[in-house]
């Protein structure tokens, strides 16, 4: 029970942190950063968001009674690799957006490793 509550909290926190990182990037960092750093920073946020979706969609489908085996172990490995590879890209951001994107990505990696998906 505690594991499920912590997993839900981490998943929600990751989604909120990704949204906050995007909002901070859109308001401040996009103007202040060099173009390449801005592109790499938003790429890290997008990778984290897509990885979060890939983790949450099978759970939601399973709760709705559908076949949740859409993510095979090969796909899960690729998604986890993208999440791990996208995590250091958050260092291209600056300020609060960097911390938020980094924490969101690390939470997603932790959730992937703690789940039975891999």
C-alpha positions as a printed NumPy array, in Angstrom:
array([[  0.   ,   0.   ,   0.   ],
       [  2.769,   2.44 ,   0.931],
       [  4.622,   1.593,  -2.292],
       [  1.545,   2.398,  -4.378],
       [  0.952,   5.727,  -2.629],
       [  4.596,   6.718,  -3.038],
       [  4.558,   5.677,  -6.702],
       [  1.459,   7.774,  -7.379],
       [  2.964,  10.727,  -5.533],
       [  6.227,  10.435,  -7.474],
       [  4.369,  10.174, -10.79 ],
       [  2.268,  13.241, -10.012],
       [  5.301,  15.157,  -8.754],
       [  7.188,  14.329, -11.935],
       [  4.34 ,  15.602, -14.111],
       [  4.015,  18.804, -12.082],
       [  7.772,  19.386, -12.168],
       [  7.819,  18.906, -15.945],
       [  5.04 ,  21.46 , -16.379],
       [  6.786,  23.917, -14.065],
       [ 10.094,  23.425, -15.887],
       [  8.402,  24.11 , -19.22 ],
       [  6.654,  27.175, -17.827],
       [  9.919,  28.531, -16.432],
       [ 11.7  ,  27.84 , -19.701],
       [  8.966,  29.561, -21.724],
       [  8.899,  32.651, -19.525],
       [ 12.563,  33.195, -18.719],
       [ 15.137,  30.721, -19.952],
       [ 14.169,  30.772, -23.613],
       [ 15.132,  34.445, -23.869],
       [ 18.226,  34.245, -21.684],
       [ 19.872,  31.105, -23.035],
       [ 21.828,  30.56 , -26.197],
       [ 19.735,  28.92 , -28.892],
       [ 21.476,  25.537, -28.611],
       [ 21.06 ,  25.478, -24.817],
       [ 17.413,  26.374, -25.172],
       [ 16.831,  23.548, -27.673],
       [ 18.701,  21.006, -25.533],
       [ 16.804,  22.144, -22.431],
       [ 13.376,  21.818, -24.01 ],
       [ 14.444,  18.454, -25.437],
       [ 15.123,  17.218, -21.909],
       [ 11.655,  18.325, -20.807],
       [ 10.025,  16.645, -23.818],
       [ 11.93 ,  13.389, -23.24 ],
       [ 10.902,  13.386, -19.58 ],
       [  7.271,  14.029, -20.496],
       [  7.167,  11.301, -23.137],
       [  8.814,   8.841, -20.793],
       [  6.274,   9.748, -18.112],
       [  3.452,   9.101, -20.575],
       [  4.955,   5.755, -21.536],
       [  5.011,   4.805, -17.869],
       [  1.523,   6.034, -16.996],
       [ -0.474,   4.907, -20.06 ],
       [ -0.178,   1.149, -19.373],
       [ -1.22 ,   1.681, -15.756],
       [ -4.271,   3.709, -16.783],
       [ -5.199,   1.17 , -19.461],
       [ -4.921,  -1.629, -16.932],
       [ -7.156,   0.241, -14.494],
       [ -9.72 ,   0.714, -17.259],
       [ -9.721,  -3.017, -18.006],
       [ -7.857,  -2.917, -21.32 ],
       [ -4.829,  -4.954, -22.31 ],
       [ -1.88 ,  -3.125, -20.787],
       [  0.811,  -5.188, -22.497],
       [  1.468,  -2.526, -25.122],
       [  4.909,  -1.901, -23.702],
       [  7.103,  -4.929, -24.183],
       [ 10.435,  -5.342, -22.44 ],
       [ 12.29 ,  -4.163, -25.554],
       [ 10.224,  -0.993, -25.768],
       [ 10.551,  -0.448, -22.031],
       [ 14.324,  -0.705, -22.323],
       [ 14.4  ,   1.88 , -25.085],
       [ 12.136,   4.243, -23.168],
       [ 14.221,   3.842, -20.009],
       [ 17.401,   4.467, -22.002],
       [ 15.886,   7.665, -23.422],
       [ 14.88 ,   8.808, -19.944],
       [ 18.365,   8.152, -18.587],
       [ 20.003,   9.804, -21.601],
       [ 17.673,  12.799, -21.406],
       [ 18.367,  13.473, -17.741],
       [ 21.766,  15.19 , -18.189],
       [ 20.293,  17.372, -20.937],
       [ 18.485,  19.293, -18.193],
       [ 21.818,  20.852, -17.222],
       [ 21.521,  23.052, -20.322],
       [ 18.738,  24.956, -18.592],
       [ 19.299,  27.638, -16.009],
       [ 17.817,  28.413, -12.608],
       [ 14.663,  26.782, -11.3  ],
       [ 13.873,  25.208, -14.678],
       [ 17.097,  23.197, -14.463],
       [ 16.301,  21.843, -11.023],
       [ 12.69 ,  21.078, -11.926],
       [ 13.559,  19.293, -15.172],
       [ 16.352,  17.34 , -13.505],
       [ 14.156,  16.232, -10.602],
       [ 11.313,  15.293, -12.947],
       [ 13.62 ,  13.164, -15.083],
       [ 15.234,  11.514, -12.06 ],
       [ 11.829,  10.703, -10.585],
       [ 10.781,   9.082, -13.848],
       [ 13.953,   6.995, -13.981],
       [ 13.393,   5.939, -10.363],
       [  9.789,   5.01 , -11.131],
       [ 10.843,   2.981, -14.164],
       [ 13.439,   1.121, -12.125],
       [ 11.042,   0.517,  -9.236],
       [  8.181,  -0.664, -11.45 ],
       [  7.773,  -4.075, -12.929],
       [  7.899,  -2.665, -16.463],
       [ 11.604,  -3.204, -17.039]])
